[in-house]
Amino acid sequence: MRHYVKRLELVKKTAERIILELKDRIDTNISMDDNDGEVTSLNNSNEAIQALMTLGYAKYEIDKVIRKIDISNMTIEDIIKVVLNNLSKH
């Protein structure tokens, strides 16, 4: 159990570092119309998947969780947090 807790702490710290790195890549001055929202959700999802795969999670595990949640209004950071939270429960 102790090993599991340490692993979760390490995953959390790594996720926080990735989130900080991704924040620098996001242009907050981008304006969106209705169609761009769908593209942004897809891009956020792809960025989150790549970040989580970097942490060592398999794409099928991540996809399984993402399919269960509504990511339409979520940032990359939010998607990563929700997926990590769901994956840590298993």
KAJO-V546464 format. One record per residue. N is the residue number from 0. PHI is phi in radians with two decimals (NA if undefined). Layout:
n: [N;N]
phi: [PHI;PHI]
This chain:
n: [0;1;2;3;4;5;6;7;8;9;10;11;12;13;14;15;16;17;18;19;20;21;22;23;24;25;26;27;28;29;30;31;32;33;34;35;36;37;38;39;40;41;42;43;44;45;46;47;48;49;50;51;52;53;54;55;56;57;58;59;60;61;62;63;64;65;66;67;68;69;70;71;72;73;74;75;76;77;78;79;80;81;82;83;84;85;86;87;88;89]
phi: [NA;-1.10;-1.09;-1.11;-1.11;-1.10;-1.13;-1.10;-1.11;-1.13;-1.10;-1.09;-1.12;-1.15;-1.09;-1.10;-1.15;-1.12;-1.06;-1.10;-1.16;-1.25;-1.03;-1.19;-1.52;-1.53;-1.60;-1.38;-1.62;-1.34;-1.68;-2.17;-1.80;-1.02;-1.22;-1.16;-1.07;-1.18;-1.15;-1.09;-1.05;-1.15;-1.12;-1.07;-1.08;-1.12;-1.10;-1.13;-1.06;-1.07;-1.11;-1.22;-1.17;-1.10;-1.34;1.88;-1.41;-1.40;-1.02;-1.12;-1.13;-1.16;-1.01;-1.04;-1.30;-1.07;-1.11;-1.51;-2.02;-1.62;-1.72;-1.02;-2.05;-1.82;-1.42;-1.02;-1.07;-1.12;-1.07;-1.06;-1.08;-1.14;-1.13;-1.05;-1.08;-1.19;-1.20;-1.28;-1.34;-1.62]
